[in-house]
Structure formats: structure tokens, C-alpha cells
């Protein structure tokens, strides 16, 4: 089923098949459809626990994982909405720490789809509406919601007053959607990306961000000022860096409230310290939920997030390749490739890469950074999707310097 996981639960599968029939009508951008759908459902998005809303090109999912782990370390029950799913659609909605069960998922999807007559909502709009219903009905202390695509026209961007909004690392991705021609928007690609992401800003709600180039910073500050949202930007209102201490490396975080010496995340990749720092900054710049330094430290250590430089444990795949470390990563744009390449450069053993990419991704921009760190590359198709032909990926990898391609 293209773009959607299947389910062995007949009730869920029936609704997933209905979802699979939905598509985004060409040329339709805006929040009118999701707004109308939510009105039919009683506007559940207006009845959520304190909510953290996170946008970004890379790192927003990891930032959400850190937020959830820290809040749970404090003892809070946390609803979480992330995307995409890896195996099961249920992964998109986590209720008070647990994945939504099949019975509730099937019921919510049916309710939303039944209420959508005449609206022609997209897959993402139905998913978001079901998520809001679940979050409004099940008690919790907090919500962490990841933006799906962009920000301005993302279905999650109907939240009126989250406790904090965050923007993770920015880069070029989904250019066909985010960089389409539109009057009144920035012409520079990265400034346009910033404009789209910063549109999640809300009046009086802290907009907490990483550090960016001057052009990107200008667009973010401009968007925040337009709605009178205070900005807390890395390098200005808060700082974070890796420092050496007597106890080893630590993440030093500083803002006007003081300094914290925090553990380095266990998640692989030096970039995860940046994502952890953004989560800490979002927590420390909101005034609704209390938390301790101990909870921050414990949460950072306990954060887990699959398919991000994930080392696979024992299983059918690793059993077929004894004495081999298998790393799984879902990165798919040039900036993500730079992060992957930085990690690969630290490995001593030869690296064999297995790569499949959707047709709308920048294959050369992705493969060029990792090529110097790969000894052999196997190009594969992506079943059920429009994808780069393996022969084309192999040719790009060979041109980038990979010695062996298959």
C-alpha cells in the first residue's frame, strides 16, 4: 500500500485502505480543509494539555524525543505525535507514553473519515485530526507535536497557543512544496524555508530556535515580530556547547536562568547534542510546566529514537551478517548526509552502504558527502514508491568516488 503501513487488525486495515484512497488535490494549499474538518469534530485542538510544537528540516523528530523523555523523567504523562511511521501507522500517535492501540486507532480514523464528507481531506489532515481527538480525550500533562511538512500550511499549524514553539536545523528539502512560486514570499531558497517554518510562531509564545545564517535569522525574527512572539535563539538568548570536564565530556547549557552541565546524549551522532539543547531551551523558556535539572539530565540519557544512526540489535538481519555492525538511518537530504558523513568518518571499519531514495530527493546532494566514507554501495529500489533507479544511484555514487557500486 503506497505510503501507508498495513495492519493485521481488520478494523485498522479497513481505515488504512480508506486513507490510501486520499490524496492532496493539486494546487490546494492552506488550512481551510483541516480547519473545517476540526470544526465538525468539535475543535479538539483547542482542548489539549500544554503543548510543545516543533518544526525544522532535520532534527525535529529527535528534539521531540528529547522533550518527551525529559518530561516523562519529571513524572509527566506525555502525548506525542511524530512522523513518519517506520513499520506501523500506530507509531504516529503515542498516548501518555504508549502507542495508540488498534481499537482506538480504528475508531478515531473511522470517526474522522466519516465526518470528512465533501471536504476531500488529505492523508495528513485526517491523521492530524485523529491525533487531536485522541490528545483531547485521553488525560495527560503535556503534548509534544512534530510538524509534518514546512509549517505555514502544515495540518498541525492550527494550534492557537502552545507553551513553546521550536525550530530545529534548517536545510533544503521538499522543494516542490516549500519553494513553489508565490507572491509575497522570500526568493532566496533558505530564507523561504525559514519563512515557512517560522510561521508556526504564535502571539506571546516563545519561539525557540537553533542558530542560523543572517538571512535565515532575519526571516525568523521577522515572522516572530509579526505575531509578537518572543524569540529565544541559540547564540543569543541561550548557548550550548560540548566541554571537557573531570568527569568526561558534558553538554554545557547557559541561559539567563543559569548554567547546566548535562550528559552527552546516548543517541549516536554529535548533532544529537544540538537537538537535546534545543529541547532544553524550549522547556526553560516556557512558564507552564515545572521540571528539575535532574529530570533534564535523566531524560537526555534515556532518550531513544529509532532509524537515526541506529545500531541494530540481535535479529534476523544481524544474524545473516555476523561480526558486522549494521547502522540504520532515514536521512534523505544533503544536510542529513553531512551529519551521516561526520559519523561515518569516526568509524574504523570499512563501510558498505545500502541506499534507496525516492524520486523527489536530491540523490547527488545526498551521496556526494557520504561517498568518501563508503567503500562499497548497493543501490536498491523503494518498493511501492516513485524512486531513483538503482542504476542511476550507482552511477552517481561511482562519479562521487565510491570504489565499488552494485
N, C-alpha and C positions, 0 to 999 in steps of 0.2 A: 504494500500500500504506500504510494508515494508520499513522502514527508511525514508519515504517521506510523507510530508503533501499532502492532496488532496486540490483541489481548486474548487470553484463553478464557476470559469471563464473557459469556454470550451477551449479557446486558451491556457491558462496556463496549464490546466489539460492535454491537449494533449502532451505538452512538458514534464510535470512531468512523464507521462507514458513512454516517451522515456528515461528519466533519470532513471526510475526504472529498465529499462532493462540493464543498465550498471552495471559493477562490476569490481573490481580490479583483474586483472589476477594474479593467484597465482605465487608468486616469482618475480613479477615485482616491483622493487624499483628504484627510480631515478627521475630525472627531464626532461628526454628526451621527454616524451609524451607531457607534458604541454608546454615545450619549442617549440616543433614542432607545436602544436595547436596555440599557441600565434603568431608564425611567420606567419601562414596562416591568422591570424586576424589583422596583421599589428603591432604586438608588442605593444599593448595598455599599458602594464605595464611600458613602458619607457616614457609615456606621462601623468603621474599623477601629481596632486598637491603635495606639500610637504607631505611626508608620515611617519607615526609612525607605526612600525612593532613590535608586541608584542607576545612573546612565554611564555610558562610556563605550569605547570601541573594544578595548581589551582590558580585562581585569575586573569588570563589573560583577561577574559571577563569583569570582574569588572574594571580592570585597563583601558581597552579600554573605558568603560562607563565614568570613571572619565576624561580621556583625552578628549573625545568628549564634555562632559559638560563644562569643563574649556575653551576649545577652543570656544565653542558656547557662553559662557559668555563674552568672549572677542569680540564677534561680527563676528566671522568667520563662513562661511558656511563649514560644515564638512561632508565628505563622510565616512561611517563606514561599515566595513564588520566583522560580528561576526557569531559565530556558536556554537551549532546547533540552529535551529529554535524551538520554543515551540509549535506553532499552525500552522502558515503559513510560507511557504517557503520564502515569501517576506521579512521576518524578517532578513534574512541573508544579505540583501543589503539595506543600508539606504543612500539616495542621498540628500545632502545638508539638512540633518536633518529629511527628510521624508522617510518612507518606499517606496521602488520602487513600482510603480503602475503595475497593471496586464498587461496593454497594452505593456509597455516597457519590462517587465519581459518575457512575451511570445515571443516577438520579439527577444530579446537578446538570450534566450535559443535556439530558432529555428536557429538563425544565427550561434551560436557556434556548435550546433549539426550537422547542415548541412555541416559545414566546417571540421568536425572531421572524415570524411570517411577514413577508413583504419588505423586510429590511435588507436582505441579501448580505448578512454579515460575513466577514472573513473568518478563517480558522482561528486567527489570533484574537479577534474580537470575541468570539464565542468562548475561547479558552479563558480570556481575561474576565469576562462576565461571570463564568462559573467560579473562578478563583475568588472574585469579590464576594459572591454569595457565600462561599464556604467560610471565608475570613470573617464575614459579618455574623454568621450564625454560630460558629464554634468559639467559645471563650478563649482568650489568650491575653497576654500582657503587651505584646508588640507584634508588628508585621515588618517583614523585610521584603521589598518588591523590586525585582530587577526589570528594567526597561527592556523591551524586546528588540526594537529597531529604531534607531535615531532617538527621538524624544518628543519633538513637537507634535507629531501625528501618531505616536505610539498609543495603543489602546489603553495603556496604564496611565496616560497623562490626563486623567480626569480627576485625579486626587486634588482636593481643594486645599488641604493644609496638613501635609506630613510634618513630622517633627524635625526632619532634616532631609535635604536632598544632596546627593553626592555625584560627582563626575570623576570617573577613573581615567586611565590613559586614553588618549585620542589618536586616531590614525585614519587612513583611508580604507573603507570597506563599504559594501552595499552601495557603490557609487551610483548605480542606475536609479536607485530610490532617493538617496540623500543628496545627490548632486544634480538632480533634474533641474532644468531651467525654470526659474520662477522670479518674477519681478519683485524687487524689494529685498532680495536676499544677497549675501556676500558672493562675489565672483571667485574669490580665492578658495580653492577646494578645502583647505584645512580650516579657514575661517567659516566656511559654510557648515562643515561638520560641527564646529563649536557652536554655531548659531542653532543648529538642530538640537544638539544635546542639552544646551543651556536653557532650552525652552521648557524644561521641567521646573524651572525656578518658580517659587510661589511667594506672595507678599508676606514679609515678616519671617519667612522660614530660612534658616541658614543654608546657603549653597556652598558646600564644602568640596574643594577640588584639589587635584594634583597641580604641579607647576607646568606651565606651557610656554610656547614661544610668544613674543609680544603680540603677534596678530591674533592668535587664538585667545590669549588673555583679554585682549580688547573686546572681542565678541562676547566672551563670558561675562565680563563686568558690565558691558552694555545691556545684555539681556537681564542681568540681575537688577540693575538700576531701573530698568523699565517697569519692573513689578515691585520695586522696593524690597528686594531680598538681600540681606546682608551676605557678603562673600567672605569665606574663610579659605584662602588659597595657600597652598604649600609654598614655603619660602617667604611668606609674608605674615599671615596670621598664625601659622603653625609650621614647624620644621620637624624633619625626621632624617636620621642617618644611622648607618651601622658604625659602631665604635668598638674598640678593643678595651676589655676590662680584665681585672684579675680572674674573673670567672669565665673568660672567653668573650666572644663577640656578643653584643647586645644591640637591640634597636632602641636608640635614644629618641624620644619624642618630646617636643617642647611646644607649649603654647602659653598664653597669658595666665593660665591657671597653674602652671608649674611644669616640672620635668618628670618624665617616667623613663626608667631603664627596663626594657621589656625583652622577653626571649625572642630569638630569631624563629620565625615560623618553621614548622616541620615540613610544610609543603615544599617540594623541590623548586629550585629556581630563585635567583637573587631578587627577581622582580616581586616575589610574594611579600617581601618586607614592605614594599611600596603600597601594596593592596591592604596589608594589615594596618599600616599607618593611616591610610585614608579612612578605614573603618573606625579606628580610634578617634580620629579627628571628628568624624560625624557624631560619634557618641558624646564627645566632650563639648561640642558646640550646640547641643540641644539641651533643653532645660526640663524635660518632662519625665524621663526615666533616670533613676539613680543607679549608680554602679560603682564598684570599687576597683582600685588598681590591681588587686589580687584577681578579680574576675577577668580583667583585661588580659593579664599575663596568662592565666589558665586557658582562656578562650583562644588566644593566639596559638598556644601549644597544642590544643585539642582540635583545631580546625582541620577538616578533611574536605577535599574537593576533587572528585574523580575526573580523569581524562585531561589533567593539567600536569604534564611531565610525570604522570603516574607510573610507578613501577608495579607491574602486575605480580600478584602473588601466585601461590600454587593453583593450578587449574589445568584444563585440557590443553590450552595453548602452550603454557610454560612446560608442560610435561613432554611436549613434542620437541622442545629445544632446550635440553638440559645444559647446565653451565652457561646459560645465556640470560642476560638481563633484558627484559622487554619493557620498553617505555611507551606509554600511550599518551598522545596529546592531540587535542582537537583544534589547535591553532590553524588559521586558514587565510591570514592576510600578511603582508610584508612586515608589519610591526611585530606580530606574533612570531614570525620566522626569526626575527632578530633575537627575541627572547629565547627561543628554542636553540638557536645557534650558540648563544652565550653559554647555555647549559651544556650543549654537546662539546664545547671547547674544553670543558673541565674533565671530560671522560678520558680514561687512558686506553680503553679497549677500542678496537675498530667498530665503526657504526654502520649498520645496514639499515636503510630506511625503506619503509613500505608506505607509498604515498598514493592517495586517491583524492581528486579535487573536483568540486562542482564547476560547471562551465562558466559561471559568473564570477569566479575567483581569479585573481592575478597570479597565474602559475609561475611566471618568470620572477615576479617580485617576491614570491614565497621561496622558490627554490634557490635563487642566487645566494641568499645569506647562509643557507644551511649546507650548500654544496661543498665548501672547503672542509667540512667536518664529517663528510659521509664518504665511505669507501665503496659502497655499492648501493644502488637504488632500484627497487622493484616498483614499477608503476602499475596501478590497478584501476579498474573501473569502479564506479559507485553505483551499485545496483539500484534501479528504480528512479534514478535522477539523471538530469542532463549533466554530463560530466566531461572533463577533458579526456580525450582519447589517450589511453596508456602510451601509445606510440609517440604522441605529442609531448607528454610529460617526460618520457625517456629522452627525447631529443633535446628538450630544454635543459634537463639535468646534465646531459653529456656536454652541451655547449657551456654550461656553468662550471664544468671541470670535474664532474663525478667520473671516476675511472671506469666503473662497471655499471651498466644500466640494463635492465631487463623489462 
